[in-house]
């Protein structure tokens, strides 16, 4: 049975790889007739939410930062700042929702709020570069963010159903029993 | 930890956000006149009263990158940019109040506000 810490690092790496691959695909798949320019559905947020819920909060933050570092390498510093601001803000929001075990929000709400916080943080950074015009895009982003966020929430729900029956149930619950010594600080 | 697909709070949150988005959208749409404001780095470079445009013309803004903007009687759009993803051009023609487009690498933006009486400032910077 895998050690808990090993599991955490391994699954965080997998989730980060998934997040990077998906966000890259979203940049190359044209969504022109369906979504306004610059708007992506944000499926990579599903990886962050899975990490926050099932691994640890630090895992969720790592996934989000790794994703932004990929943006830095491929799309430059401005895009990196936008990605990091949106990523960290939405990760924080998602963590706050999932930290509360009796949260009033379901998967759809988590996806939705994550998306909206992501968009709003990005608009704030955007306005540092281009000024007031950035806020003119906020209404569009709020409305489309609600739809896109709900979609990521639905994806989270069904992804977890699949994962629960496999990875998380088979490895994670037992991991902490077997190697107590290595089981340090994993939330 | 098991989380339900959707709860009541999710629907309330969605309704509030969409209502806020629509309200903000209608607020930007409201009012008289169509003034296109071109900004570089948050500072106004040029304002154009779109209702007074009779002939199509283009001009260049020397932002962090050079961008070319085309003005027609119907509206205003980014027509050329040296940036990589050309997102600014994909915004297409801006014709209504509340429309905006921006080239972030160049730090140049266009937005359409209300108001009339276009004073054409010189193209700076």
Interface residues (C-beta under 8 A of the other chain):
Chain A: X32 X36 X37 X38 X53 X54 X75 X76 X78 X82 X98 X101 X103 X104 X105 X106 X107 X108 X109 X110 X112 X113 X116 X126 X127 X129 X130 X131 X132 X133 X134 X136 X137 X138 X139 X140 X141 X142 X143 X145 X146 X150 X153 X154 X157 X160
Chain B: X1 X3 X4 X5 X6 X7 X8 X9 X10 X13 X14 X17 X18 X20 X21 X22 X24 X25 X28 X37 X39 X41 X42 X43 X84 X85 X87 X90 X91 X98 X99 X100 X101 X102 X104 X105 X107 X108 X109 X110 X111
